[in-house]
Each structure stands twice: as C-alpha cells, then as structure tokens.
Amino acid sequence: MIYKVYQKVTWKNALISSIIFIGFVAFVLPYISALSTRLIGISDSPDTMFAFDLNRLYQIRELYGEYGRRIYIILRYTFDIIWPIVYTLFFVSSLVFLDRRTIKKGIVILYLPFLAVLFDLCENIGATIFFVIYPMESDFIGIFVLASSMFKWLFVLLNVFCILALSIIYLIRRIQNVKK
C-alpha cells in the first residue's frame, strides 16, 4: 500500500494538501484553540505538551473540571481525527513529491508521517482514558499519554525537518540546472 502511495502522488496532490494544511494552520487551529480555551477555561492541553511532567498532567485534568474534561474528549474525537488526517496528507504528499525529485529513498521516508499519526492516535486514546477515569489516578496511563505525545512531536518535527531539508536540496538542484 505504501508503495502505491509513493507511486501515485502528483504535484497537484502536494499542492492541494499544502493549501489545506496552510488553511488549517492559519485558520482552523487558532479557532479551535480559542474555542477550547473559552469552553474549558484554560489554554493548557495534554496534546500540546512536549515536556514529560506527570504532575502537570494531573493538574490540567483537575483544572478542566467535569465540563472541561467532557469538552476535551469531544474534541479528541471530532477535530483531533480530522487534523491528523490533514497533516498526514501534507507530510506524505510533500515528502513523496520532494523525495522523487531529490534523494530517491522511496517508501522508507513515508514511515515518518505514519509514525507521527500513530502516536497521535495513541495519545488521544490514552488522554481519553486518563480523563474518563477521573478522579482515579493512573500513573501508567499518564506516562503513556506523555510518552505518546513526546513521540508524536518527535515524528512531527522529523517530518518538518525532512521536508525542509528536501526542499533545500530540490531548490539547490533547480538553481544548478538553470545555471547550466
């Protein structure tokens, strides 16, 4: 399946997914962030934490209150299903487009977006369980949420780094071809 994806991505796919991604980053993410803060009352969220702080996770869960915990869970299974699809499509199409024109590593590079989305989904499932079992404490689930979040952000950043690096290589080659 990954091989088929690698073969089928076109520059149009990359352009469309980029436009959708930029639209989400510019308009949807700020709107959802503001809405969450307004409904929950605080801006901190387990899915934006990169630091490994179990006490802070418990504190956030407490500060959310019953209504805030419900809203958080609803957002995990509405917006936070759509957003990973958007960024995965962007990462996949961008990496394929750039890889085929530069280093040609093939499908290996496509594992990065799928690892990011896998850990994002693990984070969502773990955070849901962590919030649902309130007031019960579970360090295991809390650590699972924090570890999933850290790995998600690690793979998101690796995707961004690879896209930037491949873009630079692509531009350098284009400039060199123009000079010839």
C-alpha positions as CSV (number, residue, x, y, z in Angstrom):
1,M,0.0,0.0,0.0
2,I,2.8,2.5,0.9
3,Y,4.5,1.7,-2.4
4,K,1.2,2.6,-4.3
5,V,1.0,5.8,-2.4
6,Y,4.6,6.6,-3.3
7,Q,3.9,5.9,-7.0
8,K,0.5,7.8,-7.2
9,V,1.3,11.2,-5.5
10,T,1.5,14.1,-8.1
11,W,2.5,17.7,-7.8
12,K,-1.3,18.5,-7.7
13,N,-1.7,16.3,-4.7
14,A,1.2,18.0,-3.0
15,L,-0.2,21.5,-3.8
16,I,-3.8,20.7,-2.7
17,S,-2.6,19.1,0.6
18,S,-0.3,22.1,1.2
19,I,-3.2,24.6,0.7
20,I,-5.4,22.6,3.0
21,F,-2.6,22.3,5.6
22,I,-1.8,26.0,5.5
23,G,-5.5,26.8,5.8
24,F,-5.8,24.6,8.9
25,V,-2.7,26.2,10.5
26,A,-3.8,29.7,9.7
27,F,-7.5,29.5,10.5
28,V,-8.7,26.2,12.0
29,L,-6.0,25.6,14.6
30,P,-6.3,29.2,16.1
31,Y,-10.1,28.9,16.1
32,I,-10.1,25.5,17.8
33,S,-7.5,26.7,20.3
34,A,-9.5,29.8,21.2
35,L,-12.8,27.8,21.4
36,S,-11.1,25.2,23.7
37,T,-9.8,27.9,26.0
38,R,-13.1,29.6,26.1
39,L,-15.1,26.4,26.8
40,I,-12.6,24.8,29.2
41,G,-11.2,27.9,30.8
42,I,-7.5,27.2,30.4
43,S,-5.2,27.0,27.4
44,D,-3.0,24.1,28.6
45,S,-3.7,20.8,26.9
46,P,-2.0,17.4,27.2
47,D,-1.7,17.1,23.4
48,T,0.4,20.2,23.1
49,M,2.8,19.2,25.9
50,F,6.3,18.2,24.9
51,A,7.7,18.1,28.4
52,F,7.4,14.9,30.4
53,D,5.6,16.2,33.6
54,L,3.1,13.8,35.1
55,N,2.2,16.2,37.9
56,R,1.3,18.9,35.4
57,L,-0.9,16.4,33.5
58,Y,-2.8,15.6,36.7
59,Q,-3.1,19.3,37.5
60,I,-4.5,20.1,34.0
61,R,-7.0,17.3,34.4
62,E,-8.2,18.7,37.7
63,L,-8.3,22.3,36.4
64,Y,-10.5,21.3,33.5
65,G,-13.4,20.4,35.7
66,E,-16.1,17.9,34.7
67,Y,-17.4,20.1,31.8
68,G,-13.9,20.8,30.5
69,R,-13.0,17.1,30.6
70,R,-16.1,16.3,28.5
71,I,-15.3,19.0,26.0
72,Y,-11.7,17.8,25.8
73,I,-12.8,14.3,25.0
74,I,-15.3,15.5,22.4
75,L,-12.6,17.5,20.7
76,R,-10.3,14.4,20.6
77,Y,-12.9,12.5,18.5
78,T,-14.0,15.3,16.3
79,F,-11.3,17.9,15.5
80,D,-8.4,15.6,16.5
81,I,-9.4,13.0,14.0
82,I,-9.5,15.5,11.1
83,W,-6.3,17.3,12.0
84,P,-4.0,14.2,11.9
85,I,-5.5,13.3,8.5
86,V,-4.7,16.8,7.2
87,Y,-1.1,16.9,8.4
88,T,-0.5,13.3,7.4
89,L,-1.7,14.0,3.8
90,F,0.5,17.1,3.8
91,F,3.6,15.2,5.1
92,V,3.1,12.2,2.8
93,S,2.5,14.2,-0.4
94,S,5.3,16.7,0.3
95,L,7.8,14.0,1.2
96,V,6.9,11.9,-1.8
97,F,7.0,14.9,-4.2
98,L,10.3,16.1,-2.9
99,D,11.9,12.7,-2.4
100,R,11.2,11.6,-6.0
101,R,13.0,14.8,-7.2
102,T,16.0,14.6,-4.9
103,I,17.4,11.7,-2.8
104,K,15.0,8.9,-4.0
105,K,14.9,7.0,-0.8
106,G,11.4,5.6,-1.8
107,I,8.9,4.4,0.6
108,V,11.2,4.4,3.6
109,I,10.6,8.1,4.1
110,L,6.8,7.6,4.2
111,Y,7.1,5.8,7.6
112,L,7.7,9.1,9.3
113,P,4.2,10.6,8.8
114,F,2.5,7.3,9.7
115,L,4.6,7.1,12.9
116,A,3.5,10.6,13.8
117,V,-0.2,9.9,13.3
118,L,0.1,6.5,15.1
119,F,1.5,8.2,18.2
120,D,-1.1,11.0,17.9
121,L,-3.9,8.4,18.0
122,C,-2.2,6.6,20.9
123,E,-2.1,10.0,22.7
124,N,-5.8,10.6,22.0
125,I,-6.8,7.2,23.3
126,G,-4.6,7.5,26.4
127,A,-5.8,11.0,27.2
128,T,-9.4,10.0,26.8
129,I,-8.9,7.1,29.3
130,F,-7.0,9.4,31.6
131,F,-9.8,12.0,31.6
132,V,-12.6,9.4,31.8
133,I,-11.2,7.7,34.9
134,Y,-11.1,11.0,36.9
135,P,-10.7,11.2,39.9
136,M,-8.8,7.9,39.9
137,E,-5.1,8.2,39.4
138,S,-3.1,6.1,37.0
139,D,0.5,6.9,36.5
140,F,0.8,4.2,33.9
141,I,-1.9,5.9,31.7
142,G,-0.5,9.3,32.4
143,I,3.0,8.2,31.4
144,F,1.5,6.5,28.3
145,V,-0.1,9.9,27.3
146,L,3.0,11.9,27.9
147,A,5.3,9.3,26.1
148,S,2.8,9.2,23.1
149,S,2.8,13.0,23.0
150,M,6.6,13.2,23.1
151,F,7.0,10.6,20.3
152,K,4.2,12.3,18.2
153,W,6.0,15.6,18.4
154,L,9.4,14.0,17.7
155,F,8.0,12.5,14.5
156,V,6.1,15.6,13.5
157,L,9.4,17.6,13.9
158,L,11.3,14.9,11.9
159,N,8.7,15.2,9.1
160,V,9.1,19.0,9.1
161,F,12.9,18.7,9.1
162,C,12.9,16.2,6.2
163,I,10.5,18.5,4.2
164,L,12.8,21.5,4.8
165,A,16.0,19.5,4.0
166,L,14.5,18.0,0.8
167,S,13.2,21.5,-0.2
168,I,16.6,22.9,0.1
169,I,18.2,20.1,-1.9
170,Y,15.4,20.5,-4.5
171,L,16.0,24.3,-4.8
172,I,19.8,23.9,-5.0
173,R,19.4,21.4,-7.8
174,R,16.9,23.6,-9.6
175,I,19.3,26.6,-9.4
176,Q,22.2,24.4,-10.6
177,N,20.1,23.2,-13.6
178,V,19.2,26.8,-14.5
179,K,22.9,27.8,-14.5
180,K,23.8,25.0,-16.9
